[in-house]
Amino acid sequence: MELNEIVVYKTVLKPHKIETKIDGILFFSPSAIESFLQENELNETICFCIGNTTAESLKNKTDKIIVSKKATIEALIKKCIKYYKE
């Protein structure tokens, strides 16, 4: 049996320094966390994660992690809104 590997995409990190105070940040992938942390620190920032795999990337970096019940953008945004309304 022959196997052909086809690379369909390559993740390229694009870190960006954020100069203002951040109350919360939404993370949609482990690579987004990696990119963010290259130029920034979490400090006391609440981290909203789209799923458990993304949240796992924050292990040992912060304990301020909130994970959406469903791994969808809409569920994560709703979780964030609910957090700040309470």
Disulfide bonds with the S-S distance in Angstrom:
none
